[in-house]
Amino acid sequence: MRLFVGNLPWSIGDDELRDLFSEFGEVTDSKVINDRETGRSRGFGFIEMDDEAGDAAIKALDGSDQEGRDLRVNVAEERKPRERRENNRW
């Protein structure tokens, strides 16, 4: 199961995100998304874990307070392909 984790505190990196979710089961992947230019967190990330652990993590962590921010945790939606615009002026 792939989970979306939104409204992350800026101080949380990949390892802290993994630690937060590991109490619910084995985390196979954790990734905080960073801005390409600044390298700073964009405030969201993704977790991969088995379905049972993922469901438990959603129930426990969605809306929970982390450093003054209420986390949003839900099943990640498949990324939609970007539409190519014609007549791009780069």
Jmol script that loads the backbone (N, CA, C; Angstrom):
load data "model"
ATOM      1  N   MET A   1       0.852  -1.170   0.000  1.00  0.00           N
ATOM      2  CA  MET A   1       0.000   0.000   0.000  1.00  0.00           C
ATOM      3  C   MET A   1       0.900   1.237   0.000  1.00  0.00           C
ATOM      4  N   ARG A   2       0.553   2.185  -0.837  1.00  0.00           N
ATOM      5  CA  ARG A   2       1.305   3.450  -0.896  1.00  0.00           C
ATOM      6  C   ARG A   2       0.441   4.528  -0.250  1.00  0.00           C
ATOM      7  N   LEU A   3       1.004   5.215   0.738  1.00  0.00           N
ATOM      8  CA  LEU A   3       0.281   6.243   1.474  1.00  0.00           C
ATOM      9  C   LEU A   3       0.832   7.623   1.149  1.00  0.00           C
ATOM     10  N   PHE A   4      -0.063   8.584   1.058  1.00  0.00           N
ATOM     11  CA  PHE A   4       0.300   9.997   0.941  1.00  0.00           C
ATOM     12  C   PHE A   4       0.288  10.573   2.347  1.00  0.00           C
ATOM     13  N   VAL A   5       1.315  11.328   2.690  1.00  0.00           N
ATOM     14  CA  VAL A   5       1.390  11.985   3.994  1.00  0.00           C
ATOM     15  C   VAL A   5       1.580  13.477   3.741  1.00  0.00           C
ATOM     16  N   GLY A   6       0.576  14.260   4.069  1.00  0.00           N
ATOM     17  CA  GLY A   6       0.614  15.690   3.825  1.00  0.00           C
ATOM     18  C   GLY A   6       0.683  16.493   5.108  1.00  0.00           C
ATOM     19  N   ASN A   7       1.007  17.768   4.945  1.00  0.00           N
ATOM     20  CA  ASN A   7       1.113  18.725   6.049  1.00  0.00           C
ATOM     21  C   ASN A   7       2.219  18.335   7.030  1.00  0.00           C
ATOM     22  N   LEU A   8       3.324  17.809   6.471  1.00  0.00           N
ATOM     23  CA  LEU A   8       4.458  17.415   7.313  1.00  0.00           C
ATOM     24  C   LEU A   8       5.180  18.643   7.868  1.00  0.00           C
ATOM     25  N   PRO A   9       5.674  18.544   9.102  1.00  0.00           N
ATOM     26  CA  PRO A   9       6.548  19.603   9.614  1.00  0.00           C
ATOM     27  C   PRO A   9       7.807  19.668   8.755  1.00  0.00           C
ATOM     28  N   TRP A  10       8.374  20.837   8.618  1.00  0.00           N
ATOM     29  CA  TRP A  10       9.537  21.022   7.751  1.00  0.00           C
ATOM     30  C   TRP A  10      10.748  20.251   8.254  1.00  0.00           C
ATOM     31  N   SER A  11      10.783  19.924   9.536  1.00  0.00           N
ATOM     32  CA  SER A  11      11.940  19.251  10.123  1.00  0.00           C
ATOM     33  C   SER A  11      11.980  17.746   9.846  1.00  0.00           C
ATOM     34  N   ILE A  12      10.904  17.180   9.327  1.00  0.00           N
ATOM     35  CA  ILE A  12      10.850  15.728   9.099  1.00  0.00           C
ATOM     36  C   ILE A  12      11.467  15.376   7.749  1.00  0.00           C
ATOM     37  N   GLY A  13      12.436  14.452   7.801  1.00  0.00           N
ATOM     38  CA  GLY A  13      13.078  13.935   6.601  1.00  0.00           C
ATOM     39  C   GLY A  13      12.662  12.488   6.371  1.00  0.00           C
ATOM     40  N   ASP A  14      13.319  11.836   5.417  1.00  0.00           N
ATOM     41  CA  ASP A  14      12.977  10.456   5.070  1.00  0.00           C
ATOM     42  C   ASP A  14      13.051   9.521   6.281  1.00  0.00           C
ATOM     43  N   ASP A  15      14.122   9.606   7.054  1.00  0.00           N
ATOM     44  CA  ASP A  15      14.309   8.695   8.187  1.00  0.00           C
ATOM     45  C   ASP A  15      13.276   8.926   9.287  1.00  0.00           C
ATOM     46  N   GLU A  16      12.976  10.188   9.583  1.00  0.00           N
ATOM     47  CA  GLU A  16      11.976  10.493  10.614  1.00  0.00           C
ATOM     48  C   GLU A  16      10.587  10.030  10.172  1.00  0.00           C
ATOM     49  N   LEU A  17      10.300  10.170   8.879  1.00  0.00           N
ATOM     50  CA  LEU A  17       9.014   9.707   8.355  1.00  0.00           C
ATOM     51  C   LEU A  17       8.908   8.187   8.492  1.00  0.00           C
ATOM     52  N   ARG A  18       9.987   7.490   8.158  1.00  0.00           N
ATOM     53  CA  ARG A  18      10.025   6.029   8.303  1.00  0.00           C
ATOM     54  C   ARG A  18       9.800   5.636   9.762  1.00  0.00           C
ATOM     55  N   ASP A  19      10.485   6.314  10.676  1.00  0.00           N
ATOM     56  CA  ASP A  19      10.351   6.003  12.102  1.00  0.00           C
ATOM     57  C   ASP A  19       8.924   6.214  12.591  1.00  0.00           C
ATOM     58  N   LEU A  20       8.284   7.274  12.138  1.00  0.00           N
ATOM     59  CA  LEU A  20       6.917   7.591  12.549  1.00  0.00           C
ATOM     60  C   LEU A  20       5.952   6.467  12.169  1.00  0.00           C
ATOM     61  N   PHE A  21       6.131   5.888  10.978  1.00  0.00           N
ATOM     62  CA  PHE A  21       5.217   4.867  10.490  1.00  0.00           C
ATOM     63  C   PHE A  21       5.628   3.449  10.872  1.00  0.00           C
ATOM     64  N   SER A  22       6.871   3.241  11.262  1.00  0.00           N
ATOM     65  CA  SER A  22       7.355   1.886  11.536  1.00  0.00           C
ATOM     66  C   SER A  22       6.707   1.248  12.757  1.00  0.00           C
ATOM     67  N   GLU A  23       6.103   2.040  13.628  1.00  0.00           N
ATOM     68  CA  GLU A  23       5.425   1.441  14.782  1.00  0.00           C
ATOM     69  C   GLU A  23       4.169   0.661  14.365  1.00  0.00           C
ATOM     70  N   PHE A  24       3.712   0.851  13.134  1.00  0.00           N
ATOM     71  CA  PHE A  24       2.511   0.163  12.654  1.00  0.00           C
ATOM     72  C   PHE A  24       2.835  -1.039  11.777  1.00  0.00           C
ATOM     73  N   GLY A  25       4.092  -1.208  11.401  1.00  0.00           N
ATOM     74  CA  GLY A  25       4.512  -2.336  10.581  1.00  0.00           C
ATOM     75  C   GLY A  25       5.758  -1.986   9.795  1.00  0.00           C
ATOM     76  N   GLU A  26       6.226  -2.928   9.011  1.00  0.00           N
ATOM     77  CA  GLU A  26       7.444  -2.721   8.237  1.00  0.00           C
ATOM     78  C   GLU A  26       7.213  -1.706   7.116  1.00  0.00           C
ATOM     79  N   VAL A  27       8.061  -0.713   7.075  1.00  0.00           N
ATOM     80  CA  VAL A  27       8.020   0.312   6.032  1.00  0.00           C
ATOM     81  C   VAL A  27       9.011  -0.106   4.945  1.00  0.00           C
ATOM     82  N   THR A  28       8.518  -0.309   3.725  1.00  0.00           N
ATOM     83  CA  THR A  28       9.408  -0.730   2.649  1.00  0.00           C
ATOM     84  C   THR A  28      10.020   0.460   1.918  1.00  0.00           C
ATOM     85  N   ASP A  29       9.400   1.633   2.009  1.00  0.00           N
ATOM     86  CA  ASP A  29       9.963   2.837   1.398  1.00  0.00           C
ATOM     87  C   ASP A  29       9.363   4.064   2.063  1.00  0.00           C
ATOM     88  N   SER A  30      10.178   5.091   2.236  1.00  0.00           N
ATOM     89  CA  SER A  30       9.688   6.373   2.753  1.00  0.00           C
ATOM     90  C   SER A  30      10.420   7.475   2.011  1.00  0.00           C
ATOM     91  N   LYS A  31       9.669   8.489   1.613  1.00  0.00           N
ATOM     92  CA  LYS A  31      10.268   9.574   0.831  1.00  0.00           C
ATOM     93  C   LYS A  31       9.539  10.878   1.113  1.00  0.00           C
ATOM     94  N   VAL A  32      10.295  11.862   1.610  1.00  0.00           N
ATOM     95  CA  VAL A  32       9.782  13.225   1.745  1.00  0.00           C
ATOM     96  C   VAL A  32      10.160  13.936   0.450  1.00  0.00           C
ATOM     97  N   ILE A  33       9.211  14.618  -0.152  1.00  0.00           N
ATOM     98  CA  ILE A  33       9.449  15.300  -1.423  1.00  0.00           C
ATOM     99  C   ILE A  33      10.071  16.665  -1.151  1.00  0.00           C
ATOM    100  N   ASN A  34      11.187  16.912  -1.821  1.00  0.00           N
ATOM    101  CA  ASN A  34      11.918  18.168  -1.653  1.00  0.00           C
ATOM    102  C   ASN A  34      11.821  19.031  -2.903  1.00  0.00           C
ATOM    103  N   ASP A  35      11.912  20.338  -2.697  1.00  0.00           N
ATOM    104  CA  ASP A  35      11.937  21.291  -3.796  1.00  0.00           C
ATOM    105  C   ASP A  35      13.238  21.102  -4.582  1.00  0.00           C
ATOM    106  N   ARG A  36      13.150  21.072  -5.896  1.00  0.00           N
ATOM    107  CA  ARG A  36      14.336  20.859  -6.732  1.00  0.00           C
ATOM    108  C   ARG A  36      15.367  21.958  -6.585  1.00  0.00           C
ATOM    109  N   GLU A  37      14.905  23.180  -6.437  1.00  0.00           N
ATOM    110  CA  GLU A  37      15.830  24.312  -6.420  1.00  0.00           C
ATOM    111  C   GLU A  37      16.439  24.567  -5.048  1.00  0.00           C
ATOM    112  N   THR A  38      15.629  24.490  -3.996  1.00  0.00           N
ATOM    113  CA  THR A  38      16.132  24.834  -2.662  1.00  0.00           C
ATOM    114  C   THR A  38      16.552  23.616  -1.847  1.00  0.00           C
ATOM    115  N   GLY A  39      16.034  22.440  -2.205  1.00  0.00           N
ATOM    116  CA  GLY A  39      16.325  21.240  -1.440  1.00  0.00           C
ATOM    117  C   GLY A  39      15.505  21.118  -0.170  1.00  0.00           C
ATOM    118  N   ARG A  40      14.653  22.119   0.100  1.00  0.00           N
ATOM    119  CA  ARG A  40      13.806  22.093   1.304  1.00  0.00           C
ATOM    120  C   ARG A  40      12.587  21.203   1.079  1.00  0.00           C
ATOM    121  N   SER A  41      12.066  20.672   2.165  1.00  0.00           N
ATOM    122  CA  SER A  41      10.870  19.843   2.109  1.00  0.00           C
ATOM    123  C   SER A  41       9.708  20.635   1.525  1.00  0.00           C
ATOM    124  N   ARG A  42       8.888  19.954   0.729  1.00  0.00           N
ATOM    125  CA  ARG A  42       7.675  20.586   0.209  1.00  0.00           C
ATOM    126  C   ARG A  42       6.478  20.322   1.128  1.00  0.00           C
ATOM    127  N   GLY A  43       6.716  19.616   2.240  1.00  0.00           N
ATOM    128  CA  GLY A  43       5.664  19.412   3.242  1.00  0.00           C
ATOM    129  C   GLY A  43       4.808  18.182   3.006  1.00  0.00           C
ATOM    130  N   PHE A  44       5.251  17.290   2.115  1.00  0.00           N
ATOM    131  CA  PHE A  44       4.514  16.041   1.932  1.00  0.00           C
ATOM    132  C   PHE A  44       5.477  14.938   1.530  1.00  0.00           C
ATOM    133  N   GLY A  45       4.989  13.704   1.654  1.00  0.00           N
ATOM    134  CA  GLY A  45       5.821  12.564   1.308  1.00  0.00           C
ATOM    135  C   GLY A  45       4.978  11.333   1.085  1.00  0.00           C
ATOM    136  N   PHE A  46       5.659  10.213   0.883  1.00  0.00           N
ATOM    137  CA  PHE A  46       4.991   8.949   0.605  1.00  0.00           C
ATOM    138  C   PHE A  46       5.625   7.838   1.428  1.00  0.00           C
ATOM    139  N   ILE A  47       4.798   6.881   1.811  1.00  0.00           N
ATOM    140  CA  ILE A  47       5.208   5.703   2.577  1.00  0.00           C
ATOM    141  C   ILE A  47       4.688   4.475   1.844  1.00  0.00           C
ATOM    142  N   GLU A  48       5.482   3.423   1.825  1.00  0.00           N
ATOM    143  CA  GLU A  48       5.004   2.139   1.315  1.00  0.00           C
ATOM    144  C   GLU A  48       5.120   1.109   2.423  1.00  0.00           C
ATOM    145  N   MET A  49       4.008   0.400   2.653  1.00  0.00           N
ATOM    146  CA  MET A  49       3.951  -0.657   3.666  1.00  0.00           C
ATOM    147  C   MET A  49       2.806  -1.598   3.307  1.00  0.00           C
ATOM    148  N   ASP A  50       2.714  -2.747   3.994  1.00  0.00           N
ATOM    149  CA  ASP A  50       1.643  -3.678   3.639  1.00  0.00           C
ATOM    150  C   ASP A  50       0.280  -3.098   4.004  1.00  0.00           C
ATOM    151  N   ASP A  51      -0.766  -3.669   3.422  1.00  0.00           N
ATOM    152  CA  ASP A  51      -2.120  -3.112   3.548  1.00  0.00           C
ATOM    153  C   ASP A  51      -2.604  -3.021   4.999  1.00  0.00           C
ATOM    154  N   GLU A  52      -2.382  -4.069   5.775  1.00  0.00           N
ATOM    155  CA  GLU A  52      -2.866  -4.076   7.158  1.00  0.00           C
ATOM    156  C   GLU A  52      -2.184  -2.982   7.978  1.00  0.00           C
ATOM    157  N   ALA A  53      -0.872  -2.865   7.835  1.00  0.00           N
ATOM    158  CA  ALA A  53      -0.126  -1.825   8.545  1.00  0.00           C
ATOM    159  C   ALA A  53      -0.524  -0.440   8.051  1.00  0.00           C
ATOM    160  N   GLY A  54      -0.742  -0.311   6.745  1.00  0.00           N
ATOM    161  CA  GLY A  54      -1.147   0.969   6.174  1.00  0.00           C
ATOM    162  C   GLY A  54      -2.487   1.432   6.718  1.00  0.00           C
ATOM    163  N   ASP A  55      -3.443   0.503   6.802  1.00  0.00           N
ATOM    164  CA  ASP A  55      -4.757   0.854   7.353  1.00  0.00           C
ATOM    165  C   ASP A  55      -4.639   1.306   8.802  1.00  0.00           C
ATOM    166  N   ALA A  56      -3.807   0.609   9.587  1.00  0.00           N
ATOM    167  CA  ALA A  56      -3.616   0.976  10.992  1.00  0.00           C
ATOM    168  C   ALA A  56      -2.960   2.354  11.101  1.00  0.00           C
ATOM    169  N   ALA A  57      -1.994   2.622  10.236  1.00  0.00           N
ATOM    170  CA  ALA A  57      -1.307   3.917  10.260  1.00  0.00           C
ATOM    171  C   ALA A  57      -2.258   5.049   9.893  1.00  0.00           C
ATOM    172  N   ILE A  58      -3.114   4.831   8.903  1.00  0.00           N
ATOM    173  CA  ILE A  58      -4.084   5.861   8.520  1.00  0.00           C
ATOM    174  C   ILE A  58      -4.996   6.182   9.692  1.00  0.00           C
ATOM    175  N   LYS A  59      -5.533   5.140  10.333  1.00  0.00           N
ATOM    176  CA  LYS A  59      -6.447   5.346  11.461  1.00  0.00           C
ATOM    177  C   LYS A  59      -5.779   6.088  12.607  1.00  0.00           C
ATOM    178  N   ALA A  60      -4.513   5.767  12.871  1.00  0.00           N
ATOM    179  CA  ALA A  60      -3.825   6.360  14.017  1.00  0.00           C
ATOM    180  C   ALA A  60      -3.243   7.743  13.728  1.00  0.00           C
ATOM    181  N   LEU A  61      -2.752   7.971  12.520  1.00  0.00           N
ATOM    182  CA  LEU A  61      -1.987   9.189  12.257  1.00  0.00           C
ATOM    183  C   LEU A  61      -2.736  10.282  11.502  1.00  0.00           C
ATOM    184  N   ASP A  62      -3.809   9.945  10.773  1.00  0.00           N
ATOM    185  CA  ASP A  62      -4.537  10.980  10.048  1.00  0.00           C
ATOM    186  C   ASP A  62      -5.156  11.958  11.045  1.00  0.00           C
ATOM    187  N   GLY A  63      -4.766  13.215  10.950  1.00  0.00           N
ATOM    188  CA  GLY A  63      -5.264  14.240  11.861  1.00  0.00           C
ATOM    189  C   GLY A  63      -4.450  14.385  13.129  1.00  0.00           C
ATOM    190  N   SER A  64      -3.428  13.539  13.296  1.00  0.00           N
ATOM    191  CA  SER A  64      -2.618  13.622  14.512  1.00  0.00           C
ATOM    192  C   SER A  64      -1.684  14.833  14.450  1.00  0.00           C
ATOM    193  N   ASP A  65      -1.333  15.338  15.620  1.00  0.00           N
ATOM    194  CA  ASP A  65      -0.475  16.517  15.724  1.00  0.00           C
ATOM    195  C   ASP A  65       0.994  16.101  15.709  1.00  0.00           C
ATOM    196  N   GLN A  66       1.747  16.678  14.795  1.00  0.00           N
ATOM    197  CA  GLN A  66       3.190  16.485  14.732  1.00  0.00           C
ATOM    198  C   GLN A  66       3.829  17.866  14.671  1.00  0.00           C
ATOM    199  N   GLU A  67       4.474  18.259  15.748  1.00  0.00           N
ATOM    200  CA  GLU A  67       5.134  19.563  15.829  1.00  0.00           C
ATOM    201  C   GLU A  67       4.197  20.711  15.458  1.00  0.00           C
ATOM    202  N   GLY A  68       2.957  20.619  15.941  1.00  0.00           N
ATOM    203  CA  GLY A  68       1.989  21.693  15.724  1.00  0.00           C
ATOM    204  C   GLY A  68       1.262  21.635  14.383  1.00  0.00           C
ATOM    205  N   ARG A  69       1.472  20.592  13.620  1.00  0.00           N
ATOM    206  CA  ARG A  69       0.796  20.452  12.318  1.00  0.00           C
ATOM    207  C   ARG A  69      -0.036  19.175  12.325  1.00  0.00           C
ATOM    208  N   ASP A  70      -1.266  19.245  11.825  1.00  0.00           N
ATOM    209  CA  ASP A  70      -2.137  18.079  11.745  1.00  0.00           C
ATOM    210  C   ASP A  70      -1.849  17.319  10.454  1.00  0.00           C
ATOM    211  N   LEU A  71      -1.319  16.102  10.602  1.00  0.00           N
ATOM    212  CA  LEU A  71      -0.976  15.294   9.428  1.00  0.00           C
ATOM    213  C   LEU A  71      -2.214  14.893   8.649  1.00  0.00           C
ATOM    214  N   ARG A  72      -2.049  14.781   7.349  1.00  0.00           N
ATOM    215  CA  ARG A  72      -3.067  14.196   6.470  1.00  0.00           C
ATOM    216  C   ARG A  72      -2.466  12.901   5.944  1.00  0.00           C
ATOM    217  N   VAL A  73      -3.113  11.787   6.241  1.00  0.00           N
ATOM    218  CA  VAL A  73      -2.612  10.488   5.808  1.00  0.00           C
ATOM    219  C   VAL A  73      -3.740   9.756   5.117  1.00  0.00           C
ATOM    220  N   ASN A  74      -3.517   9.367   3.865  1.00  0.00           N
ATOM    221  CA  ASN A  74      -4.503   8.580   3.134  1.00  0.00           C
ATOM    222  C   ASN A  74      -3.818   7.763   2.048  1.00  0.00           C
ATOM    223  N   VAL A  75      -4.592   6.899   1.412  1.00  0.00           N
ATOM    224  CA  VAL A  75      -4.042   6.087   0.329  1.00  0.00           C
ATOM    225  C   VAL A  75      -3.682   7.019  -0.825  1.00  0.00           C
ATOM    226  N   ALA A  76      -2.474   6.863  -1.336  1.00  0.00           N
ATOM    227  CA  ALA A  76      -2.004   7.717  -2.429  1.00  0.00           C
ATOM    228  C   ALA A  76      -2.757   7.380  -3.709  1.00  0.00           C
ATOM    229  N   GLU A  77      -3.130   8.414  -4.426  1.00  0.00           N
ATOM    230  CA  GLU A  77      -3.771   8.217  -5.725  1.00  0.00           C
ATOM    231  C   GLU A  77      -2.697   8.084  -6.790  1.00  0.00           C
ATOM    232  N   GLU A  78      -2.992   7.309  -7.810  1.00  0.00           N
ATOM    233  CA  GLU A  78      -2.045   7.161  -8.910  1.00  0.00           C
ATOM    234  C   GLU A  78      -1.847   8.513  -9.584  1.00  0.00           C
ATOM    235  N   ARG A  79      -0.620   8.813  -9.885  1.00  0.00           N
ATOM    236  CA  ARG A  79      -0.301  10.099 -10.516  1.00  0.00           C
ATOM    237  C   ARG A  79      -0.858  10.131 -11.930  1.00  0.00           C
ATOM    238  N   LYS A  80      -1.547  11.206 -12.241  1.00  0.00           N
ATOM    239  CA  LYS A  80      -2.108  11.365 -13.578  1.00  0.00           C
ATOM    240  C   LYS A  80      -1.023  11.872 -14.517  1.00  0.00           C
ATOM    241  N   PRO A  81      -0.998  11.371 -15.736  1.00  0.00           N
ATOM    242  CA  PRO A  81       0.015  11.874 -16.680  1.00  0.00           C
ATOM    243  C   PRO A  81      -0.231  13.348 -16.974  1.00  0.00           C
ATOM    244  N   ARG A  82       0.848  14.077 -17.090  1.00  0.00           N
ATOM    245  CA  ARG A  82       0.729  15.497 -17.403  1.00  0.00           C
ATOM    246  C   ARG A  82       0.339  15.668 -18.865  1.00  0.00           C
ATOM    247  N   GLU A  83      -0.496  16.647 -19.091  1.00  0.00           N
ATOM    248  CA  GLU A  83      -0.861  16.966 -20.475  1.00  0.00           C
ATOM    249  C   GLU A  83       0.217  17.847 -21.065  1.00  0.00           C
ATOM    250  N   ARG A  84       0.577  17.556 -22.272  1.00  0.00           N
ATOM    251  CA  ARG A  84       1.570  18.383 -22.955  1.00  0.00           C
ATOM    252  C   ARG A  84       0.857  19.539 -23.623  1.00  0.00           C
ATOM    253  N   ARG A  85       1.365  20.715 -23.366  1.00  0.00           N
ATOM    254  CA  ARG A  85       0.793  21.900 -24.005  1.00  0.00           C
ATOM    255  C   ARG A  85       1.470  22.116 -25.348  1.00  0.00           C
ATOM    256  N   GLU A  86       0.692  22.525 -26.299  1.00  0.00           N
ATOM    257  CA  GLU A  86       1.279  22.838 -27.589  1.00  0.00           C
ATOM    258  C   GLU A  86       1.716  24.287 -27.601  1.00  0.00           C
ATOM    259  N   ASN A  87       2.651  24.596 -28.471  1.00  0.00           N
ATOM    260  CA  ASN A  87       3.180  25.948 -28.615  1.00  0.00           C
ATOM    261  C   ASN A  87       3.861  26.451 -27.341  1.00  0.00           C
ATOM    262  N   ASN A  88       4.587  25.520 -26.686  1.00  0.00           N
ATOM    263  CA  ASN A  88       5.363  25.957 -25.514  1.00  0.00           C
ATOM    264  C   ASN A  88       6.403  26.973 -25.952  1.00  0.00           C
ATOM    265  N   ARG A  89       6.513  28.005 -25.206  1.00  0.00           N
ATOM    266  CA  ARG A  89       7.539  29.019 -25.497  1.00  0.00           C
ATOM    267  C   ARG A  89       8.546  29.012 -24.373  1.00  0.00           C
ATOM    268  N   TRP A  90       9.623  28.288 -24.569  1.00  0.00           N
ATOM    269  CA  TRP A  90      10.661  28.204 -23.555  1.00  0.00           C
ATOM    270  C   TRP A  90      11.814  28.960 -24.017  1.00  0.00           C
TER     271      TRP A  90
END
end "model"
wireframe off; spacefill off
backbone 0.3
color backbone group
